[in-house]
Amino acid sequence: MSRESDYPEKIIIRLKTYVNSLRIKLVSRFLKDPLLKGILILGSGTAISQILGIIFVPVITRIYSPAIYGTGAIFTSLLQILLVVATMRYETSILIAESDDDAEYLLILSLLILSILTIILFVILVLWGNYLARIFQFEFLAPNYWLLSVGLLGGSLYLTLKSWALRPKEYVLITQTGIIQSITGSVSKIILGILSFGSFGLIIGDIIGRTMGFGSLGKKILPKIWHTIHDLDVHKLRSLAYKYWKFPIFSLPASLINGIALQVPTLFLAFMFNYQIVGLYALSYSISSLPISFISTSIDQAFTAESSDLFRQKSNEILTLYIDTTKKLFMFSAPLVFIGAIISPVLFPIIFGRAWKDAGLFVFPLSIFLIAQFVVSSTDRLDFYGFNHWELVWNICRTLLVLGGFCVAYLLKLSPVITILIFSSIMTVMYVICYILNIKAIKLCLKI
């Protein structure tokens, strides 16, 4: 009898032992693989940030109408384009600098360029804000056009300091700031919306969300930077600016054109239709990308840190890392995106309110493009491999094709859904070409 009564207990003990052994093996694997470790840490923070965002979005969509949501999307699109040029792309060079001292000088150079461009933008907006607003469809900002310069300063300062934090792989710190940004940005939008701030509620909330967190990133490095500025070696600063000249010459225009290509739908839809269509598109794009955006930023940052480390070592493992990572990203993203595309028309009016039922129709034409964007953009490092000029040419071709697609849709008076389908198809083809270019660049760089 005693043996029979002990049998279930032995099974439980064995099961606990097996589970514990499996847990140790998994943790050990993550600790040994720096990319998986980075994705785990950054991904957990991104997941928390995105979950918080999901919780707040249904509240925001019931406070703001699609038209007002559309004005916020236009502000975000313009700001995203401006953020690309804010440091002339020198913030990217911080990651691949040969020494920490060089990286520190490149950080100073980036902050100097940011300060100058912010002042220039502020003056331009004050003098010619009304004229530019008519061209780029942001009259709703009148007379507070200077908010764009505030968003540029705060957003770019955070991104620059994050590049510095990625160099020593400060994943936990970056994760914490991402969560802070998500909470403060969403809560600010809700409070300002309840107070009837309209478009400015979304815009100010967006600025607050982008800016929060740079204090945590900068508290260690900024005092040191301030001390270095007093003993600044101007010759070394100029020397490093020249050494990494490919970033402003090739990566800057390439990234700018890339930013324009991604933001064209928002701006063109405002021109072709109205703010309401822009709002519906903006919500459908942000929500349909949620299943994969949980880890996209994390993968981007972790892959950047690991690939830049391998690049500095001139390791042949870069190619293996690239191919394995892109395969896993595709296998992960494809089922999630397609399932989301099928159920979106039913779920959107239930979750976000009846005013947003048409937003679910935009998800399916966007799905193929979102998969390609997730797989390729998260791992595209042509600038790291020294093929900045390839990236520039690719971005020029893509942007011209996207602009051409929207022009055709405008001339033929196509519906918003068909217009977005044309845009999605063009982007998918171009991302496939970018994937091939990355493989070719790695092989040439390593002389394989």
RABELWO-V88750 format. One record per backbone hydrogen bond with DSSP energy under -1.0 kcal/mol. NH is the residue of the N-H (numbers start at 1). CO is the residue of the C=O. Records with the same first field share a line. If there is no record, write none. Layout:
# RABELWO-V88750
NH=CO, CO
This chain:
# RABELWO-V88750
5=1
6=2
10=6
11=7
12=8
13=9
14=10
15=11
16=12
17=13
18=14
19=15
20=16
21=17
22=18
23=19
24=20
25=21
26=22
27=23
28=24
29=25
30=26
31=27
32=28
33=29
37=33
38=34
39=35
40=36
41=37
42=38
43=39
44=40
45=41
46=42
47=43
48=44
49=45
50=46
51=47
52=48
53=49
54=50
55=51
56=52
57=53
60=56
61=57
64=60
69=65
70=66
71=67
72=68
73=69
74=70
75=71
76=72
77=73
78=74
79=75
80=76
81=77
82=78
83=79
90=87
92=89
95=92
103=99
104=100
105=101
106=102
107=103
108=104
109=105
110=106
111=107
112=108
113=109
114=110
115=111
116=112
117=113
118=114
119=115
120=116
121=117
122=118
123=119
124=120
125=121
126=122
127=123
128=124
129=125
132=128
133=129
134=130
135=131
136=132
138=133
141=138
142=139
144=141
147=144
148=145
150=146
151=147
152=148
153=149
154=150
155=151
156=152
157=153
158=154
159=155
160=156
161=157
162=158
163=159
164=160
165=161
166=162
167=163
169=166
170=165
171=169
174=170
175=171
176=172
177=173
178=174
179=175
180=176
181=177
182=178
183=179
184=180
185=181
186=182
187=183
188=184
189=185
190=186
191=187
192=188
193=189
194=190
195=191
196=193
197=192
200=197
201=198
202=198
203=199
204=200
205=201
206=202
207=203
208=204
209=205
210=206
211=207
212=208
214=211
217=213
218=214
219=215
222=218
225=221
226=222
227=223
228=224
229=225
232=229
234=232
237=233
238=234
239=235
240=236
241=237
242=238
243=239
244=240
245=242
247=244
249=245
250=246
251=246
252=247
254=250
255=251
256=252
257=253
258=254
259=255
260=256
261=257
262=258
263=259
264=260
267=263
268=264
269=265
270=266
271=267
272=268
273=269
278=274
279=275
280=276
281=277
282=278
283=279
284=280
285=281
286=282
287=283
288=284
289=285
290=287
293=289
294=290
295=292
296=292
299=295
300=296
301=297
302=298
303=299
304=300
305=301
306=302
307=303
308=304
309=305
310=306
311=307
312=308
313=309
314=311
315=310
318=315
321=317
322=318
323=319
324=320
325=321
326=322
327=323
328=324
329=325
330=326
331=327
332=328
333=329
334=330
337=333
338=334
339=335
340=336
341=337
342=338
343=339
344=340
347=343
348=344
351=347
352=348
356=353
357=354
359=356
361=358
362=359
367=364
370=366
371=367
372=368
373=369
374=370
375=371
376=372
377=373
379=376
380=376
385=381
387=382
391=387
392=388
393=389
394=390
395=391
396=392
397=393
398=394
399=395
400=396
401=397
402=398
403=399
404=400
405=401
406=402
407=403
408=404
409=405
410=406
411=407
412=408
414=409
419=415
420=416
421=417
422=418
423=419
424=420
425=421
426=422
427=423
428=424
429=425
430=426
431=427
432=428
433=429
434=430
435=431
436=432
437=433
438=434
439=435
440=436
441=437
442=438
443=439
444=440
445=441
446=442
448=443
